[in-house]
Amino acid sequence: MQLNGSITDIPGIKVGHAQDFKALTGCTVILCEEGATAGVSQYGGAPGTRETDLLRPMHMVEKVHGVLLSGGSAFGLDAATGVMRYLEKKRIGVDVGVAKVPIVSGAILYDLDIGRADIRPDAEMGYQACMNATNKALQQGNVGAGTGARVGSILGANQAMKSGIGTCSIDMGEGVIIAALMAVNAFGDVVDPSTNRIIAGARAITQDSLEISEAGYFVDTLVLMKSPFGKTIFEQKSQANTIIGVVATNAVLNKEQANKIAQLSQDGIARTIRPAHTMLDGDTIFALSPGDKKLDFNIVGAFAAEVVESAILNAVRAANPAGGLPCASGYSP
């Protein structure tokens, strides 16, 4: 099967970006208009989410019609109103007799300190993202929910690096596809597991001011955190962060399995972000299954983590400089 390398390789899924490049914020909508079995996994201590409780087992709703990934911190959840308006106009949603109610889950990341804090994704931007939705290959980097994303914030936003949104898909054979879409706004550094080297993260100011030896270009957040100086910086300058994303497959999943896949997908974050799942991160992954293909559940879970890992690396490598922050593509170790 010829893939475009995006989560849109999954039949029944469309994705749209909308953003404000001057304010450095945006949102991304994943549409599954025919409905998709869904689950969610939320790690870390600073989440901002919408319609996640209904995704868990023992709750009535079985399928969602859209997932919103948004910048703007908690303000950005307003963009889901536009997604609901778009779906309602298309008469998509749970039929409650007097209306059809679209089920739209969502999560946000913090980008208020990189652009303009008074401009955030709103209902109009959410609606525009739906209008932009496509099943073609997706633009990555500084678009949609990745417009204001950054990584490595232990020394504050000014010493971070620009990140973005990334995607990846894998053909498992016999028509089965597993894919991910991740907006990467982590407190920690991004590490390429194949080399065990930092590719984006907190940057050193000067070696003297850091009071650690051989700082080089990157501070190495884990090294800094265990130093006396780093503990002080951690308390004073760290800002809210979060990685948010979606894993999808056309392999059939029930609701309980979808939740487990979302949980297993978090391993992809743990492999690429150091440290991961801190109290300053609200890492949230949704799992979607709009398909009816057959594949052993354990295989889906194993490769869900793989596509999350690749999507995170793609998000960082596709990013461009913005807001005064450099990006990985402009750095050569």
C-alpha positions, 0 to 999 in steps of 0.5 A: 500500500502506498502511504503518504506518511501521515495519519491521514493514511487511515481511511476515514480520517481527515486532518486540518490545521489553522493558525495565526503565525503572528500570534504564534498559536494554532489548532489542529482537528482530526475528523472521523465523520463516520465515527471512531472508537476512541480511548485516551491516556493522560500522563503528567501533572498539568493537563488541559482536556475536554470530553475525556471521561466519556472515552473511558470504559463504563461510559455510554458513548462509544465513538467520537467524531473529532479530536481537537489539538490546540494551543492557547492553554485552557483558552484554546479549548474554545476552538472545539466549539467551532469543530462542533458547529462544523459537524452539526452543519453536516448533521454528524453526531449522536442522534438524541431526537431533537438534534445530532450532538457531535462528540469532540474530545480535545487537549491543549498545550501552553504557548502563551509565552512565545507569541501573543498571550491575548490571541488564542485559538477560538471557535472560528479557528476551530471551524477553519481547521475543519474547513482545511481538513484533508486526507492528503499528506500533512504539513508538519512543523510550525502549523496548527497546534505546533505553531507555538510549540517549543521544547526544553524550558527549564531555563525559561522560554528564551532558552528553549528551542522551537518545535512543532507538530509531526506525523508518521504512519506504518504499513503493517501489511494486509491493509492495516495501518498504524499512525500518529500525529503529535504536537510537541511542547515538552518541558524536557529535551528531545532525544533521538533514541537511535543515537541517544543524543539530544536533538532539541532542548534547553540551550546553555547560556554560558558555561559560567552562568550554568555552573556546570562543566562541558555544557556545550550547546545543550544544557542537558535538562537531566544533568541540570536538574540534579545540580544545586543551581538547577534545582533553583532554576527549576523552581523559578523559571519552568513554564507549563508544557505538554505533548498532545496527540493522536494514535490511529489505526484501521485495525478494529478496537473496542473501547477498552482496547483503545484506552490501552493502546493510548496508554501503550503509546505513551512509551513513545514519549518516554523514549524521546523526551527526557524527562517525560511526564513531569508535573509541568507536562500534561501529556495526553494521547488519544487513540482512534479506530475507525476501521474493521481490519484484523490485527493482534492487539499486542502488535497494534500496541507495540507499533503505536509507541513506534509511530509516536516516537517517529512523529515526535522526532518529525515534529522537531525536525520539521520545525522552523525558527520562530519567536526568537527561538532556533530549531533543530535543523539549524543546529549541527552538533 
